[in-house]
Amino acid sequence: MQGDPDEDAAAIETAVVALRRAHKQRALARLSKRRGEHMGRASTTS
């Protein structure tokens, strides 16, 4: 079951890209959540 090295490389590349995208989305969600909390605090204090 030896796969084509080029195919393997492409599969690994797509997996890495997908992982990076997931990481970025998670980081963005965490940032926006934190920003939302700050906004909420600011609106309640003002």
mmCIF entry with sequence, helices, sheets and N, C-alpha, C, O atoms, coordinates in Angstrom:
data_MODEL
# 
_entry.id   MODEL 
# 
_entity.id                         1 
_entity.type                       polymer 
_entity.pdbx_number_of_molecules   1 
# 
_entity_poly.entity_id                      1 
_entity_poly.type                           'polypeptide(L)' 
_entity_poly.nstd_linkage                   no 
_entity_poly.nstd_monomer                   no 
_entity_poly.pdbx_seq_one_letter_code       MQGDPDEDAAAIETAVVALRRAHKQRALARLSKRRGEHMGRASTTS 
_entity_poly.pdbx_seq_one_letter_code_can   MQGDPDEDAAAIETAVVALRRAHKQRALARLSKRRGEHMGRASTTS 
_entity_poly.pdbx_strand_id                 A 
# 
loop_
_entity_poly_seq.entity_id 
_entity_poly_seq.num 
_entity_poly_seq.mon_id 
_entity_poly_seq.hetero 
1 1  MET n 
1 2  GLN n 
1 3  GLY n 
1 4  ASP n 
1 5  PRO n 
1 6  ASP n 
1 7  GLU n 
1 8  ASP n 
1 9  ALA n 
1 10 ALA n 
1 11 ALA n 
1 12 ILE n 
1 13 GLU n 
1 14 THR n 
1 15 ALA n 
1 16 VAL n 
1 17 VAL n 
1 18 ALA n 
1 19 LEU n 
1 20 ARG n 
1 21 ARG n 
1 22 ALA n 
1 23 HIS n 
1 24 LYS n 
1 25 GLN n 
1 26 ARG n 
1 27 ALA n 
1 28 LEU n 
1 29 ALA n 
1 30 ARG n 
1 31 LEU n 
1 32 SER n 
1 33 LYS n 
1 34 ARG n 
1 35 ARG n 
1 36 GLY n 
1 37 GLU n 
1 38 HIS n 
1 39 MET n 
1 40 GLY n 
1 41 ARG n 
1 42 ALA n 
1 43 SER n 
1 44 THR n 
1 45 THR n 
1 46 SER n 
# 
_struct_asym.id          A 
_struct_asym.entity_id   1 
# 
_struct_conf.conf_type_id            HELX_P 
_struct_conf.id                      HELX_P1 
_struct_conf.pdbx_PDB_helix_id       AA1 
_struct_conf.beg_label_comp_id       PRO 
_struct_conf.beg_label_asym_id       A 
_struct_conf.beg_label_seq_id        5 
_struct_conf.pdbx_beg_PDB_ins_code   ? 
_struct_conf.end_label_comp_id       THR 
_struct_conf.end_label_asym_id       A 
_struct_conf.end_label_seq_id        45 
_struct_conf.pdbx_end_PDB_ins_code   ? 
_struct_conf.beg_auth_comp_id        PRO 
_struct_conf.beg_auth_asym_id        A 
_struct_conf.beg_auth_seq_id         5 
_struct_conf.end_auth_comp_id        THR 
_struct_conf.end_auth_asym_id        A 
_struct_conf.end_auth_seq_id         45 
_struct_conf.pdbx_PDB_helix_class    1 
_struct_conf.details                 ? 
_struct_conf.pdbx_PDB_helix_length   41 
# 
_struct_conf_type.id          HELX_P 
_struct_conf_type.criteria    ? 
_struct_conf_type.reference   ? 
# 
loop_
_atom_site.group_PDB 
_atom_site.id 
_atom_site.type_symbol 
_atom_site.label_atom_id 
_atom_site.label_alt_id 
_atom_site.label_comp_id 
_atom_site.label_asym_id 
_atom_site.label_entity_id 
_atom_site.label_seq_id 
_atom_site.pdbx_PDB_ins_code 
_atom_site.Cartn_x 
_atom_site.Cartn_y 
_atom_site.Cartn_z 
_atom_site.occupancy 
_atom_site.B_iso_or_equiv 
_atom_site.pdbx_formal_charge 
_atom_site.auth_seq_id 
_atom_site.auth_comp_id 
_atom_site.auth_asym_id 
_atom_site.auth_atom_id 
_atom_site.pdbx_PDB_model_num 
ATOM 1   N N  . MET A 1 1  ? 0.843   -1.207 0.000  1.00 0.00 ? 1  MET A N  1 
ATOM 2   C CA . MET A 1 1  ? 0.000   0.000  0.000  1.00 0.00 ? 1  MET A CA 1 
ATOM 3   C C  . MET A 1 1  ? 0.875   1.254  0.000  1.00 0.00 ? 1  MET A C  1 
ATOM 4   O O  . MET A 1 1  ? 0.710   2.143  0.836  1.00 0.00 ? 1  MET A O  1 
ATOM 5   N N  . GLN A 1 2  ? 1.803   1.308  -0.948 1.00 0.00 ? 2  GLN A N  1 
ATOM 6   C CA . GLN A 1 2  ? 2.660   2.487  -1.049 1.00 0.00 ? 2  GLN A CA 1 
ATOM 7   C C  . GLN A 1 2  ? 1.943   3.550  -1.875 1.00 0.00 ? 2  GLN A C  1 
ATOM 8   O O  . GLN A 1 2  ? 1.590   3.314  -3.030 1.00 0.00 ? 2  GLN A O  1 
ATOM 9   N N  . GLY A 1 3  ? 1.729   4.720  -1.277 1.00 0.00 ? 3  GLY A N  1 
ATOM 10  C CA . GLY A 1 3  ? 1.076   5.803  -2.010 1.00 0.00 ? 3  GLY A CA 1 
ATOM 11  C C  . GLY A 1 3  ? 2.085   6.624  -2.773 1.00 0.00 ? 3  GLY A C  1 
ATOM 12  O O  . GLY A 1 3  ? 3.288   6.542  -2.526 1.00 0.00 ? 3  GLY A O  1 
ATOM 13  N N  . ASP A 1 4  ? 1.590   7.415  -3.698 1.00 0.00 ? 4  ASP A N  1 
ATOM 14  C CA . ASP A 1 4  ? 2.470   8.302  -4.460 1.00 0.00 ? 4  ASP A CA 1 
ATOM 15  C C  . ASP A 1 4  ? 3.013   9.366  -3.518 1.00 0.00 ? 4  ASP A C  1 
ATOM 16  O O  . ASP A 1 4  ? 2.234   10.024 -2.829 1.00 0.00 ? 4  ASP A O  1 
ATOM 17  N N  . PRO A 1 5  ? 4.334   9.555  -3.470 1.00 0.00 ? 5  PRO A N  1 
ATOM 18  C CA . PRO A 1 5  ? 4.913   10.561 -2.549 1.00 0.00 ? 5  PRO A CA 1 
ATOM 19  C C  . PRO A 1 5  ? 4.322   11.950 -2.766 1.00 0.00 ? 5  PRO A C  1 
ATOM 20  O O  . PRO A 1 5  ? 4.095   12.691 -1.809 1.00 0.00 ? 5  PRO A O  1 
ATOM 21  N N  . ASP A 1 6  ? 4.074   12.299 -4.026 1.00 0.00 ? 6  ASP A N  1 
ATOM 22  C CA . ASP A 1 6  ? 3.477   13.610 -4.308 1.00 0.00 ? 6  ASP A CA 1 
ATOM 23  C C  . ASP A 1 6  ? 2.079   13.681 -3.701 1.00 0.00 ? 6  ASP A C  1 
ATOM 24  O O  . ASP A 1 6  ? 1.687   14.701 -3.134 1.00 0.00 ? 6  ASP A O  1 
ATOM 25  N N  . GLU A 1 7  ? 1.333   12.586 -3.828 1.00 0.00 ? 7  GLU A N  1 
ATOM 26  C CA . GLU A 1 7  ? -0.019  12.554 -3.265 1.00 0.00 ? 7  GLU A CA 1 
ATOM 27  C C  . GLU A 1 7  ? 0.041   12.694 -1.745 1.00 0.00 ? 7  GLU A C  1 
ATOM 28  O O  . GLU A 1 7  ? -0.734  13.440 -1.148 1.00 0.00 ? 7  GLU A O  1 
ATOM 29  N N  . ASP A 1 8  ? 0.976   11.965 -1.129 1.00 0.00 ? 8  ASP A N  1 
ATOM 30  C CA . ASP A 1 8  ? 1.136   12.041 0.327  1.00 0.00 ? 8  ASP A CA 1 
ATOM 31  C C  . ASP A 1 8  ? 1.465   13.465 0.751  1.00 0.00 ? 8  ASP A C  1 
ATOM 32  O O  . ASP A 1 8  ? 0.893   13.982 1.711  1.00 0.00 ? 8  ASP A O  1 
ATOM 33  N N  . ALA A 1 9  ? 2.386   14.094 0.035  1.00 0.00 ? 9  ALA A N  1 
ATOM 34  C CA . ALA A 1 9  ? 2.786   15.462 0.370  1.00 0.00 ? 9  ALA A CA 1 
ATOM 35  C C  . ALA A 1 9  ? 1.591   16.401 0.254  1.00 0.00 ? 9  ALA A C  1 
ATOM 36  O O  . ALA A 1 9  ? 1.396   17.275 1.099  1.00 0.00 ? 9  ALA A O  1 
ATOM 37  N N  . ALA A 1 10 ? 0.792   16.217 -0.794 1.00 0.00 ? 10 ALA A N  1 
ATOM 38  C CA . ALA A 1 10 ? -0.377  17.076 -0.987 1.00 0.00 ? 10 ALA A CA 1 
ATOM 39  C C  . ALA A 1 10 ? -1.378  16.858 0.142  1.00 0.00 ? 10 ALA A C  1 
ATOM 40  O O  . ALA A 1 10 ? -1.965  17.814 0.650  1.00 0.00 ? 10 ALA A O  1 
ATOM 41  N N  . ALA A 1 11 ? -1.574  15.599 0.535  1.00 0.00 ? 11 ALA A N  1 
ATOM 42  C CA . ALA A 1 11 ? -2.515  15.299 1.615  1.00 0.00 ? 11 ALA A CA 1 
ATOM 43  C C  . ALA A 1 11 ? -2.049  15.938 2.917  1.00 0.00 ? 11 ALA A C  1 
ATOM 44  O O  . ALA A 1 11 ? -2.845  16.518 3.655  1.00 0.00 ? 11 ALA A O  1 
ATOM 45  N N  . ILE A 1 12 ? -0.753  15.826 3.193  1.00 0.00 ? 12 ILE A N  1 
ATOM 46  C CA . ILE A 1 12 ? -0.199  16.417 4.417  1.00 0.00 ? 12 ILE A CA 1 
ATOM 47  C C  . ILE A 1 12 ? -0.366  17.930 4.379  1.00 0.00 ? 12 ILE A C  1 
ATOM 48  O O  . ILE A 1 12 ? -0.720  18.552 5.381  1.00 0.00 ? 12 ILE A O  1 
ATOM 49  N N  . GLU A 1 13 ? -0.107  18.520 3.203  1.00 0.00 ? 13 GLU A N  1 
ATOM 50  C CA . GLU A 1 13 ? -0.214  19.972 3.070  1.00 0.00 ? 13 GLU A CA 1 
ATOM 51  C C  . GLU A 1 13 ? -1.641  20.437 3.347  1.00 0.00 ? 13 GLU A C  1 
ATOM 52  O O  . GLU A 1 13 ? -1.853  21.410 4.070  1.00 0.00 ? 13 GLU A O  1 
ATOM 53  N N  . THR A 1 14 ? -2.623  19.736 2.766  1.00 0.00 ? 14 THR A N  1 
ATOM 54  C CA . THR A 1 14 ? -4.016  20.132 2.980  1.00 0.00 ? 14 THR A CA 1 
ATOM 55  C C  . THR A 1 14 ? -4.388  19.971 4.453  1.00 0.00 ? 14 THR A C  1 
ATOM 56  O O  . THR A 1 14 ? -5.124  20.789 5.004  1.00 0.00 ? 14 THR A O  1 
ATOM 57  N N  . ALA A 1 15 ? -3.879  18.914 5.088  1.00 0.00 ? 15 ALA A N  1 
ATOM 58  C CA . ALA A 1 15 ? -4.167  18.706 6.508  1.00 0.00 ? 15 ALA A CA 1 
ATOM 59  C C  . ALA A 1 15 ? -3.583  19.840 7.340  1.00 0.00 ? 15 ALA A C  1 
ATOM 60  O O  . ALA A 1 15 ? -4.233  20.346 8.254  1.00 0.00 ? 15 ALA A O  1 
ATOM 61  N N  . VAL A 1 16 ? -2.354  20.236 7.021  1.00 0.00 ? 16 VAL A N  1 
ATOM 62  C CA . VAL A 1 16 ? -1.699  21.324 7.754  1.00 0.00 ? 16 VAL A CA 1 
ATOM 63  C C  . VAL A 1 16 ? -2.481  22.621 7.579  1.00 0.00 ? 16 VAL A C  1 
ATOM 64  O O  . VAL A 1 16 ? -2.692  23.363 8.538  1.00 0.00 ? 16 VAL A O  1 
ATOM 65  N N  . VAL A 1 17 ? -2.907  22.889 6.349  1.00 0.00 ? 17 VAL A N  1 
ATOM 66  C CA . VAL A 1 17 ? -3.675  24.113 6.073  1.00 0.00 ? 17 VAL A CA 1 
ATOM 67  C C  . VAL A 1 17 ? -4.979  24.093 6.871  1.00 0.00 ? 17 VAL A C  1 
ATOM 68  O O  . VAL A 1 17 ? -5.369  25.102 7.459  1.00 0.00 ? 17 VAL A O  1 
ATOM 69  N N  . ALA A 1 18 ? -5.646  22.942 6.886  1.00 0.00 ? 18 ALA A N  1 
ATOM 70  C CA . ALA A 1 18 ? -6.906  22.832 7.625  1.00 0.00 ? 18 ALA A CA 1 
ATOM 71  C C  . ALA A 1 18 ? -6.671  23.060 9.115  1.00 0.00 ? 18 ALA A C  1 
ATOM 72  O O  . ALA A 1 18 ? -7.451  23.745 9.778  1.00 0.00 ? 18 ALA A O  1 
ATOM 73  N N  . LEU A 1 19 ? -5.583  22.478 9.639  1.00 0.00 ? 19 LEU A N  1 
ATOM 74  C CA . LEU A 1 19 ? -5.266  22.661 11.059 1.00 0.00 ? 19 LEU A CA 1 
ATOM 75  C C  . LEU A 1 19 ? -5.003  24.130 11.371 1.00 0.00 ? 19 LEU A C  1 
ATOM 76  O O  . LEU A 1 19 ? -5.498  24.663 12.364 1.00 0.00 ? 19 LEU A O  1 
ATOM 77  N N  . ARG A 1 20 ? -4.208  24.784 10.500 1.00 0.00 ? 20 ARG A N  1 
ATOM 78  C CA . ARG A 1 20 ? -3.903  26.204 10.723 1.00 0.00 ? 20 ARG A CA 1 
ATOM 79  C C  . ARG A 1 20 ? -5.176  27.027 10.714 1.00 0.00 ? 20 ARG A C  1 
ATOM 80  O O  . ARG A 1 20 ? -5.355  27.926 11.536 1.00 0.00 ? 20 ARG A O  1 
ATOM 81  N N  . ARG A 1 21 ? -6.078  26.706 9.757  1.00 0.00 ? 21 ARG A N  1 
ATOM 82  C CA . ARG A 1 21 ? -7.328  27.456 9.656  1.00 0.00 ? 21 ARG A CA 1 
ATOM 83  C C  . ARG A 1 21 ? -8.145  27.276 10.935 1.00 0.00 ? 21 ARG A C  1 
ATOM 84  O O  . ARG A 1 21 ? -8.711  28.237 11.456 1.00 0.00 ? 21 ARG A O  1 
ATOM 85  N N  . ALA A 1 22 ? -8.205  26.038 11.441 1.00 0.00 ? 22 ALA A N  1 
ATOM 86  C CA . ALA A 1 22 ? -8.955  25.769 12.672 1.00 0.00 ? 22 ALA A CA 1 
ATOM 87  C C  . ALA A 1 22 ? -8.343  26.536 13.838 1.00 0.00 ? 22 ALA A C  1 
ATOM 88  O O  . ALA A 1 22 ? -9.063  27.126 14.643 1.00 0.00 ? 22 ALA A O  1 
ATOM 89  N N  . HIS A 1 23 ? -7.018  26.528 13.929 1.00 0.00 ? 23 HIS A N  1 
ATOM 90  C CA . HIS A 1 23 ? -6.337  27.259 15.003 1.00 0.00 ? 23 HIS A CA 1 
ATOM 91  C C  . HIS A 1 23 ? -6.664  28.736 14.934 1.00 0.00 ? 23 HIS A C  1 
ATOM 92  O O  . HIS A 1 23 ? -6.954  29.367 15.950 1.00 0.00 ? 23 HIS A O  1 
ATOM 93  N N  . LYS A 1 24 ? -6.613  29.297 13.706 1.00 0.00 ? 24 LYS A N  1 
ATOM 94  C CA . LYS A 1 24 ? -6.859  30.724 13.517 1.00 0.00 ? 24 LYS A CA 1 
ATOM 95  C C  . LYS A 1 24 ? -8.290  31.060 13.939 1.00 0.00 ? 24 LYS A C  1 
ATOM 96  O O  . LYS A 1 24 ? -8.529  32.057 14.621 1.00 0.00 ? 24 LYS A O  1 
ATOM 97  N N  . GLN A 1 25 ? -9.248  30.206 13.521 1.00 0.00 ? 25 GLN A N  1 
ATOM 98  C CA . GLN A 1 25 ? -10.648 30.460 13.868 1.00 0.00 ? 25 GLN A CA 1 
ATOM 99  C C  . GLN A 1 25 ? -10.837 30.400 15.381 1.00 0.00 ? 25 GLN A C  1 
ATOM 100 O O  . GLN A 1 25 ? -11.560 31.219 15.950 1.00 0.00 ? 25 GLN A O  1 
ATOM 101 N N  . ARG A 1 26 ? -10.188 29.430 16.036 1.00 0.00 ? 26 ARG A N  1 
ATOM 102 C CA . ARG A 1 26 ? -10.316 29.303 17.486 1.00 0.00 ? 26 ARG A CA 1 
ATOM 103 C C  . ARG A 1 26 ? -9.735  30.537 18.173 1.00 0.00 ? 26 ARG A C  1 
ATOM 104 O O  . ARG A 1 26 ? -10.324 31.071 19.112 1.00 0.00 ? 26 ARG A O  1 
ATOM 105 N N  . ALA A 1 27 ? -8.571  30.983 17.692 1.00 0.00 ? 27 ALA A N  1 
ATOM 106 C CA . ALA A 1 27 ? -7.931  32.168 18.273 1.00 0.00 ? 27 ALA A CA 1 
ATOM 107 C C  . ALA A 1 27 ? -8.814  33.388 18.061 1.00 0.00 ? 27 ALA A C  1 
ATOM 108 O O  . ALA A 1 27 ? -8.976  34.205 18.967 1.00 0.00 ? 27 ALA A O  1 
ATOM 109 N N  . LEU A 1 28 ? -9.387  33.516 16.866 1.00 0.00 ? 28 LEU A N  1 
ATOM 110 C CA . LEU A 1 28 ? -10.259 34.661 16.570 1.00 0.00 ? 28 LEU A CA 1 
ATOM 111 C C  . LEU A 1 28 ? -11.492 34.622 17.471 1.00 0.00 ? 28 LEU A C  1 
ATOM 112 O O  . LEU A 1 28 ? -11.913 35.652 17.997 1.00 0.00 ? 28 LEU A O  1 
ATOM 113 N N  . ALA A 1 29 ? -12.069 33.434 17.647 1.00 0.00 ? 29 ALA A N  1 
ATOM 114 C CA . ALA A 1 29 ? -13.256 33.310 18.496 1.00 0.00 ? 29 ALA A CA 1 
ATOM 115 C C  . ALA A 1 29 ? -12.922 33.719 19.922 1.00 0.00 ? 29 ALA A C  1 
ATOM 116 O O  . ALA A 1 29 ? -13.701 34.414 20.575 1.00 0.00 ? 29 ALA A O  1 
ATOM 117 N N  . ARG A 1 30 ? -11.752 33.282 20.408 1.00 0.00 ? 30 ARG A N  1 
ATOM 118 C CA . ARG A 1 30 ? -11.347 33.624 21.770 1.00 0.00 ? 30 ARG A CA 1 
ATOM 119 C C  . ARG A 1 30 ? -11.164 35.142 21.886 1.00 0.00 ? 30 ARG A C  1 
ATOM 120 O O  . ARG A 1 30 ? -11.578 35.750 22.873 1.00 0.00 ? 30 ARG A O  1 
ATOM 121 N N  . LEU A 1 31 ? -10.539 35.744 20.868 1.00 0.00 ? 31 LEU A N  1 
ATOM 122 C CA . LEU A 1 31 ? -10.306 37.191 20.882 1.00 0.00 ? 31 LEU A CA 1 
ATOM 123 C C  . LEU A 1 31 ? -11.630 37.946 20.875 1.00 0.00 ? 31 LEU A C  1 
ATOM 124 O O  . LEU A 1 31 ? -11.827 38.867 21.668 1.00 0.00 ? 31 LEU A O  1 
ATOM 125 N N  . SER A 1 32 ? -12.537 37.557 19.981 1.00 0.00 ? 32 SER A N  1 
ATOM 126 C CA . SER A 1 32 ? -13.813 38.262 19.873 1.00 0.00 ? 32 SER A CA 1 
ATOM 127 C C  . SER A 1 32 ? -14.622 38.085 21.154 1.00 0.00 ? 32 SER A C  1 
ATOM 128 O O  . SER A 1 32 ? -15.319 39.005 21.580 1.00 0.00 ? 32 SER A O  1 
ATOM 129 N N  . LYS A 1 33 ? -14.532 36.899 21.773 1.00 0.00 ? 33 LYS A N  1 
ATOM 130 C CA . LYS A 1 33 ? -15.257 36.660 23.025 1.00 0.00 ? 33 LYS A CA 1 
ATOM 131 C C  . LYS A 1 33 ? -14.724 37.595 24.103 1.00 0.00 ? 33 LYS A C  1 
ATOM 132 O O  . LYS A 1 33 ? -15.492 38.211 24.842 1.00 0.00 ? 33 LYS A O  1 
ATOM 133 N N  . ARG A 1 34 ? -13.390 37.693 24.185 1.00 0.00 ? 34 ARG A N  1 
ATOM 134 C CA . ARG A 1 34 ? -12.774 38.554 25.183 1.00 0.00 ? 34 ARG A CA 1 
ATOM 135 C C  . ARG A 1 34 ? -13.179 40.009 24.926 1.00 0.00 ? 34 ARG A C  1 
ATOM 136 O O  . ARG A 1 34 ? -13.499 40.753 25.852 1.00 0.00 ? 34 ARG A O  1 
ATOM 137 N N  . ARG A 1 35 ? -13.157 40.395 23.642 1.00 0.00 ? 35 ARG A N  1 
ATOM 138 C CA . ARG A 1 35 ? -13.524 41.759 23.280 1.00 0.00 ? 35 ARG A CA 1 
ATOM 139 C C  . ARG A 1 35 ? -14.992 42.004 23.643 1.00 0.00 ? 35 ARG A C  1 
ATOM 140 O O  . ARG A 1 35 ? -15.347 43.084 24.116 1.00 0.00 ? 35 ARG A O  1 
ATOM 141 N N  . GLY A 1 36 ? -15.835 41.003 23.420 1.00 0.00 ? 36 GLY A N  1 
ATOM 142 C CA . GLY A 1 36 ? -17.253 41.125 23.754 1.00 0.00 ? 36 GLY A CA 1 
ATOM 143 C C  . GLY A 1 36 ? -17.433 41.321 25.250 1.00 0.00 ? 36 GLY A C  1 
ATOM 144 O O  . GLY A 1 36 ? -18.265 42.120 25.679 1.00 0.00 ? 36 GLY A O  1 
ATOM 145 N N  . GLU A 1 37 ? -16.651 40.590 26.052 1.00 0.00 ? 37 GLU A N  1 
ATOM 146 C CA . GLU A 1 37 ? -16.736 40.753 27.508 1.00 0.00 ? 37 GLU A CA 1 
ATOM 147 C C  . GLU A 1 37 ? -16.356 42.170 27.895 1.00 0.00 ? 37 GLU A C  1 
ATOM 148 O O  . GLU A 1 37 ? -17.025 42.797 28.717 1.00 0.00 ? 37 GLU A O  1 
ATOM 149 N N  . HIS A 1 38 ? -15.278 42.676 27.300 1.00 0.00 ? 38 HIS A N  1 
ATOM 150 C CA . HIS A 1 38 ? -14.852 44.046 27.603 1.00 0.00 ? 38 HIS A CA 1 
ATOM 151 C C  . HIS A 1 38 ? -15.955 45.024 27.224 1.00 0.00 ? 38 HIS A C  1 
ATOM 152 O O  . HIS A 1 38 ? -16.267 45.943 27.981 1.00 0.00 ? 38 HIS A O  1 
ATOM 153 N N  . MET A 1 39 ? -16.546 44.823 26.044 1.00 0.00 ? 39 MET A N  1 
ATOM 154 C CA . MET A 1 39 ? -17.616 45.703 25.581 1.00 0.00 ? 39 MET A CA 1 
ATOM 155 C C  . MET A 1 39 ? -18.768 45.651 26.580 1.00 0.00 ? 39 MET A C  1 
ATOM 156 O O  . MET A 1 39 ? -19.331 46.685 26.941 1.00 0.00 ? 39 MET A O  1 
ATOM 157 N N  . GLY A 1 40 ? -19.115 44.442 27.025 1.00 0.00 ? 40 GLY A N  1 
ATOM 158 C CA . GLY A 1 40 ? -20.214 44.291 27.972 1.00 0.00 ? 40 GLY A CA 1 
ATOM 159 C C  . GLY A 1 40 ? -19.930 45.040 29.261 1.00 0.00 ? 40 GLY A C  1 
ATOM 160 O O  . GLY A 1 40 ? -20.801 45.735 29.786 1.00 0.00 ? 40 GLY A O  1 
ATOM 161 N N  . ARG A 1 41 ? -18.713 44.902 29.772 1.00 0.00 ? 41 ARG A N  1 
ATOM 162 C CA . ARG A 1 41 ? -18.355 45.594 31.012 1.00 0.00 ? 41 ARG A CA 1 
ATOM 163 C C  . ARG A 1 41 ? -18.428 47.102 30.811 1.00 0.00 ? 41 ARG A C  1 
ATOM 164 O O  . ARG A 1 41 ? -18.933 47.827 31.668 1.00 0.00 ? 41 ARG A O  1 
ATOM 165 N N  . ALA A 1 42 ? -17.919 47.569 29.672 1.00 0.00 ? 42 ALA A N  1 
ATOM 166 C CA . ALA A 1 42 ? -17.908 49.011 29.398 1.00 0.00 ? 42 ALA A CA 1 
ATOM 167 C C  . ALA A 1 42 ? -19.339 49.537 29.340 1.00 0.00 ? 42 ALA A C  1 
ATOM 168 O O  . ALA A 1 42 ? -19.629 50.613 29.863 1.00 0.00 ? 42 ALA A O  1 
ATOM 169 N N  . SER A 1 43 ? -20.231 48.784 28.706 1.00 0.00 ? 43 SER A N  1 
ATOM 170 C CA . SER A 1 43 ? -21.607 49.262 28.551 1.00 0.00 ? 43 SER A CA 1 
ATOM 171 C C  . SER A 1 43 ? -22.331 49.249 29.898 1.00 0.00 ? 43 SER A C  1 
ATOM 172 O O  . SER A 1 43 ? -23.182 50.104 30.144 1.00 0.00 ? 43 SER A O  1 
ATOM 173 N N  . THR A 1 44 ? -22.009 48.297 30.772 1.00 0.00 ? 44 THR A N  1 
ATOM 174 C CA . THR A 1 44 ? -22.696 48.233 32.065 1.00 0.00 ? 44 THR A CA 1 
ATOM 175 C C  . THR A 1 44 ? -22.174 49.320 33.002 1.00 0.00 ? 44 THR A C  1 
ATOM 176 O O  . THR A 1 44 ? -22.929 49.834 33.827 1.00 0.00 ? 44 THR A O  1 
ATOM 177 N N  . THR A 1 45 ? -20.895 49.678 32.888 1.00 0.00 ? 45 THR A N  1 
ATOM 178 C CA . THR A 1 45 ? -20.324 50.681 33.791 1.00 0.00 ? 45 THR A CA 1 
ATOM 179 C C  . THR A 1 45 ? -20.709 52.089 33.355 1.00 0.00 ? 45 THR A C  1 
ATOM 180 O O  . THR A 1 45 ? -20.830 52.981 34.195 1.00 0.00 ? 45 THR A O  1 
ATOM 181 N N  . SER A 1 46 ? -20.906 52.305 32.040 1.00 0.00 ? 46 SER A N  1 
ATOM 182 C CA . SER A 1 46 ? -21.200 53.658 31.562 1.00 0.00 ? 46 SER A CA 1 
ATOM 183 C C  . SER A 1 46 ? -22.657 54.034 31.788 1.00 0.00 ? 46 SER A C  1 
ATOM 184 O O  . SER A 1 46 ? -23.069 55.141 31.441 1.00 0.00 ? 46 SER A O  1 
# 
